[in-house]
Amino acid sequence: MTMERLQRYSVIREKNPREIVLLKGRGCQWRRCAFCDYYLDGSPDEEADFLVNREVLAQVTGETGCLEVINSGSFSDLDDRTMDEIASVCCAKHIRELHFECHWINRGAIPKARSRFRGLGVTLKIKTGVETFDAEFRENVLNKGIKETDPAKIAEPFDECCLLFGIAGQTKAGMIRDIETGLKYFERVCVNIMNENGTEIHPDPEVIRTFRSEILPVYRDNDRVDILMNNTDFGVG
Ligand code: SF4
């Protein structure tokens, strides 16, 4: 996998317009989700990562006032100099809203980050991958690593959630329930459709067909719902 060839900067113009950057960090600390191979973008070379990240962040223009940073893990996996660079870019480009990703196990890092950026006049929005509120499926099949079962408690430290659809065993009713639960407890929901990757979890064409014909039309125009049929739909990756 040649990560340097990844597209690392893009602008999302519909629904919650924002610039988006894919940065490099030391990699997800969980690394056990059964459906995921994203964490292969992690690297132990902090200096090299910082240089990549600085170059990517230099492309941010501030045109929407909003920036999303993703890094195949949690924001707390980014090195200190990259975090400083993000803070500088926010100030220089008048970014007022900054979106980060964070796994459940790293939620303890959120309050300090919120307060650091609040001091710069930047509101943090933290997105977490829940994948489904069906705790048994989430933990026994997807191995997500969220022991909490109460959606309200899962949502507490976060602002936004990701859901993962298109896997055998998922149903129309279950997917709708997940989206509605996400909308109830989070500001925004991002639905990812399972794409083929190197893991043992494969997309289920029948579940995806059901999503496409019966659920997508209902939520397509909902401003609080992003839907990624392919994992590069945001223009990075
Ligand atoms: S937390 Fe995210 S990056 Fe880490 S293994 Fe799970 S899906 Fe992959």
Boltz pocket constraint, residues with backbone or C-beta under 6 A from the ligand:
constraints:
  - pocket:
      binder: B
      contacts: [[A, 28], [A, 29], [A, 30], [A, 31], [A, 32], [A, 33], [A, 36], [A, 37], [A, 38], [A, 39], [A, 72], [A, 73], [A, 103], [A, 129], [A, 144]]
      max_distance: 6.0
